[in-house]
Amino acid sequence: MKTINVTKGQVLQSSGELNTKVFTVESGLLRSYTIDHKGKEHIYMFASENWIIGDNCETNVPCDLFIDAIENSIITVTDKEVSKQNSKNNSLFNRIAVLQKRIILLMSSSAVERYQHFVETYPDIIQRVPQKMIASYLGITPEALSRVRKEISKNK
């Protein structure tokens, strides 16, 4: 752990990086965000005093989020593995990682991309839940889900 000063606009993490850190805001304000394929920015969260911010990916997996300073800030930087080792519950980290990915997808991905991620994340439940529940999870209508599934099968 080390405490550093960062200036407004300073990028602490870029999407695609490995071995990202966890940042605790002592003073100031940070944000995390993603940029979609059209170049549109989608803010994931803000972190002000006493908040923790980071990308919840594994250290060997490219991160999804950019993190930068909105104000001049004083932050404590912690290695992600140290943070995980200090946690008593790794299943909580797994849950947060899935939720982070879902929120990013809901903000910036097409229905097809969200469905494909659903299939990858929950391959064992696709046949076990009604289509209307899957549609609800994806934030689309059952009719739109039918169109998505048809489009995917047509492209295979």
C-alpha positions as CSV (number, residue, x, y, z in Angstrom):
1,M,0.0,0.0,0.0
2,K,1.1,3.5,-0.8
3,T,-0.5,6.9,-0.6
4,I,-0.1,9.2,-3.7
5,N,-1.3,12.5,-4.9
6,V,-3.0,12.5,-8.3
7,T,-4.1,15.5,-10.4
8,K,-7.4,16.2,-12.0
9,G,-7.6,14.3,-15.3
10,Q,-4.9,11.8,-14.4
11,V,-5.7,8.3,-15.7
12,L,-4.9,5.7,-13.1
13,Q,-6.0,2.7,-15.1
14,S,-6.9,2.1,-18.8
15,S,-9.2,-0.6,-20.1
16,G,-7.2,-3.7,-21.2
17,E,-4.5,-3.4,-18.6
18,L,-3.4,-6.4,-16.4
19,N,-2.5,-6.4,-12.8
20,T,-4.7,-3.5,-11.9
21,K,-4.9,-1.9,-8.4
22,V,-7.5,-1.0,-5.9
23,F,-7.8,2.7,-5.0
24,T,-9.1,4.1,-1.7
25,V,-9.9,7.8,-1.9
26,E,-8.6,9.8,1.1
27,S,-9.7,13.1,-0.4
28,G,-10.9,14.1,-3.9
29,L,-13.0,12.3,-6.4
30,L,-12.4,9.4,-8.9
31,R,-14.6,7.8,-11.5
32,S,-14.5,4.5,-13.4
33,Y,-16.0,4.2,-16.9
34,T,-16.0,2.3,-20.1
35,I,-16.0,3.4,-23.7
36,D,-18.1,1.5,-26.2
37,H,-17.2,0.6,-29.8
38,K,-18.8,3.8,-31.0
39,G,-16.6,5.9,-28.7
40,K,-19.3,6.8,-26.2
41,E,-18.3,7.0,-22.5
42,H,-20.4,5.2,-19.9
43,I,-19.7,6.0,-16.3
44,Y,-19.7,2.9,-14.0
45,M,-19.3,4.6,-10.7
46,F,-17.8,7.5,-8.7
47,A,-15.6,7.3,-5.6
48,S,-15.3,10.1,-3.1
49,E,-13.7,10.2,0.3
50,N,-13.5,6.8,2.0
51,W,-14.7,4.9,-1.1
52,I,-12.9,2.1,-2.8
53,I,-12.7,1.9,-6.6
54,G,-11.2,-0.7,-8.9
55,D,-11.9,-3.1,-11.7
56,N,-13.0,-6.5,-10.3
57,C,-11.3,-8.7,-13.0
58,E,-8.7,-11.3,-12.2
59,T,-5.1,-10.0,-12.3
60,N,-4.3,-12.1,-15.4
61,V,-7.4,-10.9,-17.3
62,P,-7.6,-7.5,-19.1
63,C,-9.7,-5.0,-17.1
64,D,-12.8,-3.5,-18.5
65,L,-12.7,-0.1,-16.9
66,F,-10.8,3.2,-17.1
67,I,-10.2,5.0,-13.8
68,D,-9.3,8.7,-13.6
69,A,-9.3,11.6,-11.2
70,I,-12.1,14.1,-11.5
71,E,-10.5,16.3,-8.9
72,N,-7.0,16.6,-7.5
73,S,-7.0,13.7,-5.1
74,I,-5.0,11.8,-2.4
75,I,-5.4,8.1,-2.8
76,T,-4.1,4.9,-1.3
77,V,-3.1,2.3,-3.9
78,T,-3.3,-1.4,-2.9
79,D,-2.3,-4.4,-5.0
80,K,-5.4,-6.3,-5.9
81,E,-4.1,-9.6,-4.7
82,V,-3.4,-8.1,-1.3
83,S,-7.0,-6.9,-1.2
84,K,-8.3,-10.3,-2.1
85,Q,-6.1,-12.1,0.4
86,N,-7.5,-9.8,3.2
87,S,-11.0,-10.7,2.2
88,K,-12.6,-13.7,3.9
89,N,-15.0,-14.4,1.1
90,N,-13.7,-14.8,-2.5
91,S,-17.2,-15.8,-3.6
92,L,-18.2,-12.1,-2.9
93,F,-15.4,-11.0,-5.4
94,N,-16.8,-13.4,-8.0
95,R,-20.3,-12.0,-7.5
96,I,-19.1,-8.4,-7.8
97,A,-17.2,-9.3,-11.0
98,V,-20.3,-10.8,-12.6
99,L,-22.3,-7.7,-11.5
100,Q,-19.7,-5.3,-12.9
101,K,-19.7,-7.1,-16.3
102,R,-23.5,-7.1,-16.4
103,I,-23.7,-3.4,-15.6
104,I,-21.2,-2.5,-18.3
105,L,-23.0,-4.6,-20.8
106,L,-26.4,-3.1,-20.0
107,M,-24.9,0.4,-20.4
108,S,-23.0,-0.1,-23.6
109,S,-23.7,-3.4,-25.4
110,S,-26.3,-4.5,-28.0
111,A,-28.9,-7.1,-27.1
112,V,-27.0,-9.7,-29.0
113,E,-23.8,-9.0,-27.0
114,R,-25.7,-9.1,-23.7
115,Y,-27.3,-12.5,-24.7
116,Q,-24.0,-13.9,-25.7
117,H,-22.5,-12.9,-22.4
118,F,-25.5,-14.4,-20.6
119,V,-24.9,-17.7,-22.4
120,E,-21.2,-17.7,-21.5
121,T,-21.9,-16.7,-17.8
122,Y,-24.9,-19.1,-17.2
123,P,-24.6,-22.0,-19.7
124,D,-26.2,-24.4,-17.3
125,I,-29.4,-22.5,-16.8
126,I,-30.5,-21.5,-20.3
127,Q,-32.8,-24.5,-20.6
128,R,-33.9,-24.2,-16.9
129,V,-35.5,-20.8,-16.9
130,P,-38.3,-19.4,-19.0
131,Q,-37.4,-17.2,-21.9
132,K,-39.3,-14.3,-20.3
133,M,-36.9,-14.4,-17.3
134,I,-33.9,-14.3,-19.6
135,A,-35.4,-11.4,-21.5
136,S,-36.0,-9.6,-18.2
137,Y,-32.4,-10.2,-17.1
138,L,-31.2,-8.8,-20.4
139,G,-33.5,-5.7,-20.2
140,I,-35.4,-6.6,-23.4
141,T,-38.8,-8.0,-24.3
142,P,-39.4,-11.7,-24.9
143,E,-40.1,-10.8,-28.5
144,A,-36.8,-9.0,-28.8
145,L,-35.1,-12.1,-27.3
146,S,-36.6,-14.2,-30.0
147,R,-35.2,-11.9,-32.6
148,V,-31.8,-12.0,-31.0
149,R,-31.8,-15.8,-30.8
150,K,-32.9,-16.0,-34.4
151,E,-30.2,-13.6,-35.6
152,I,-27.5,-15.6,-33.7
153,S,-28.7,-18.9,-35.1
154,K,-28.8,-17.4,-38.6
155,N,-25.2,-16.2,-38.3
156,K,-23.8,-19.6,-37.1
